[in-house]
Amino acid sequence: MTDEMADRFYFRQLLSGRDFAHSDPVARQMVNFAYAIGDRVTGEALLVDPAYGIDELMGLLAEDDMVPVGVLASHYHADHIGGDLGGYPIEGIAALLERVDIPIHVNSHEVPWIERTTGVTSSLRAHDSGDVIKVGEIEVELVHTPGHTPGSQCFLTEGHLLAGDTLFLEGCGRTDLPGSDPGEMYETLTKRLSNVPDDTVLFPGHLYSAESSQSMGQTRKENWVLAPRSPQEWLAIFG
């Protein structure tokens, strides 16, 4: 990252139940991360996986003199973009769109799943892997990482990998849910994310570890889901 980009780059990692949605017991239990990526010069920001406390998330942006101009959705699950979670309603992109008219950037494979989960249709912007979204002068690359869901995607920007539920510091997303595919998850972890440099910092979708982020190099050394060396080894555990 150049000095100019470092000065412009706006980034916040926000933990549900701690940084926002403080009074929501499900938010505290699920320990989801939402993120904000933006350009300090233009004052524009993208919200990543906004759920639970929409007004609070928008208020945190406003305190930093930033305005939301879009959403990056990692996948369709309600704890990331809103909807019904086992009978518990979670605020998400539908509530956000009632407050501001902005595009919701999703992977093309995830569109029908997000429509069913949230009821949002016309605001969805379908993307392919490798597409780049700009917020001000900050670029975010969208990386299709199926396995947890058909259209799971990660976001690469300025040495940061926001991985949703694809990869955690310890473990990876479940592969036994509707739309999951353990074979695709193996391909994602061993091939689709293989070109991410070791010094890139991994930011997961949940706080499932003592630390909230770490380098991809450290993750490759320590995360047990990256240990299997063949599809057969992987499927013996996850298939």
Long-range contacts (C-beta under 8 A, 24 or more apart in sequence): 1-158, 1-159, 5-137, 5-138, 5-158, 6-158, 7-40, 8-39, 8-40, 8-41, 8-136, 8-137, 8-138, 9-38, 9-39, 9-40, 9-138, 9-158, 10-36, 10-37, 10-38, 10-39, 10-40, 10-45, 10-64, 10-66, 10-138, 11-35, 11-36, 11-37, 11-38, 11-158, 11-160, 12-36, 12-60, 12-64, 13-203, 13-212, 13-213, 14-57, 14-60, 15-207, 15-212, 16-51, 16-52, 16-53, 17-52, 19-60, 20-52, 20-53, 20-56, 20-57, 20-60, 21-52, 21-53, 21-56, 22-53, 24-52, 24-53, 26-52, 26-79, 26-85, 26-88, 26-90, 27-52, 27-53, 30-79, 30-206, 31-206, 31-207, 31-208, 32-79, 32-80, 32-205, 32-206, 33-203, 33-204, 33-205, 33-206, 33-207, 33-212, 35-162, 35-203, 36-60, 36-61, 36-66, 37-72, 37-135, 37-138, 37-140, 37-155, 37-157, 37-160, 37-162, 38-66, 38-135, 38-136, 38-138, 39-135, 39-136, 39-137, 39-138, 40-66, 41-136, 41-137, 42-135, 42-136, 42-137, 43-67, 44-69, 44-135, 44-136, 45-69, 45-135, 46-70, 46-71, 46-72, 46-105, 46-133, 46-135, 46-140, 47-71, 47-72, 47-96, 48-72, 48-73, 48-74, 48-155, 48-162, 49-73, 49-74, 49-80, 49-81, 49-164, 49-205, 50-81, 50-82, 50-92, 50-93, 50-96, 51-78, 51-79, 51-80, 51-81, 51-82, 51-90, 51-91, 51-92, 52-90, 52-91, 52-92, 53-91, 54-91, 54-92, 54-95, 54-96, 54-99, 55-99, 58-96, 58-99, 58-100, 68-96, 68-100, 68-102, 69-102, 69-135, 70-102, 70-103, 70-104, 70-105, 70-133, 70-135, 71-96, 71-102, 71-103, 71-104, 71-105, 72-105, 72-133, 72-140, 72-142, 72-155, 72-162, 73-104, 73-105, 73-106, 73-110, 73-114, 73-153, 74-152, 74-153, 74-154, 74-155, 74-162, 74-163, 74-164, 74-165, 74-166, 74-205, 75-110, 75-113, 75-148, 75-149, 75-151, 75-152, 75-153, 75-164, 75-165, 76-110, 76-113, 76-114, 76-116, 76-117, 76-118, 76-149, 76-151, 76-179, 77-117, 77-149, 77-165, 78-117, 80-164, 80-165, 80-205, 81-114, 81-117, 81-118, 82-117, 82-118, 83-117, 83-118, 84-117, 92-118, 93-118, 93-120, 93-123, 94-118, 94-119, 94-120, 97-123, 105-133, 105-142, 106-151, 106-153, 107-142, 107-144, 107-151, 107-152, 107-153, 108-151, 109-144, 109-146, 109-150, 109-151, 110-149, 110-150, 110-151, 110-152, 110-153, 111-151, 113-149, 113-150, 113-151, 113-179, 127-153, 129-153, 129-192, 143-192, 143-193, 144-192, 145-188, 145-192, 145-193, 146-181, 146-184, 146-185, 146-187, 146-188, 147-172, 147-173, 147-175, 147-180, 147-181, 147-182, 147-184, 147-185, 147-186, 147-187, 147-188, 147-189, 148-172, 148-173, 148-174, 148-175, 148-177, 148-180, 148-185, 149-177, 149-179, 149-180, 150-179, 150-181, 152-188, 154-193, 156-196, 156-200, 159-199, 159-200, 159-201, 160-200, 160-201, 160-203, 161-193, 161-196, 161-200, 161-201, 161-202, 161-203, 161-216, 162-203, 162-205, 163-202, 163-203, 163-204, 163-205, 164-204, 164-205, 165-204, 165-205, 165-206, 166-193, 166-205, 167-193, 167-202, 167-204, 167-219, 167-223, 167-225, 168-204, 168-205, 168-206, 168-208, 168-209, 168-223, 169-202, 169-204, 169-208, 169-209, 169-211, 169-213, 169-214, 169-219, 169-222, 169-223, 170-208, 170-209, 170-222, 170-223, 170-224, 171-208, 171-223, 171-224, 171-225, 172-223, 172-225, 173-205, 175-238, 182-234, 182-235, 182-238, 182-239, 183-231, 183-235, 183-239, 185-234, 185-238, 186-228, 186-231, 186-234, 186-235, 186-238, 189-225, 189-226, 190-226
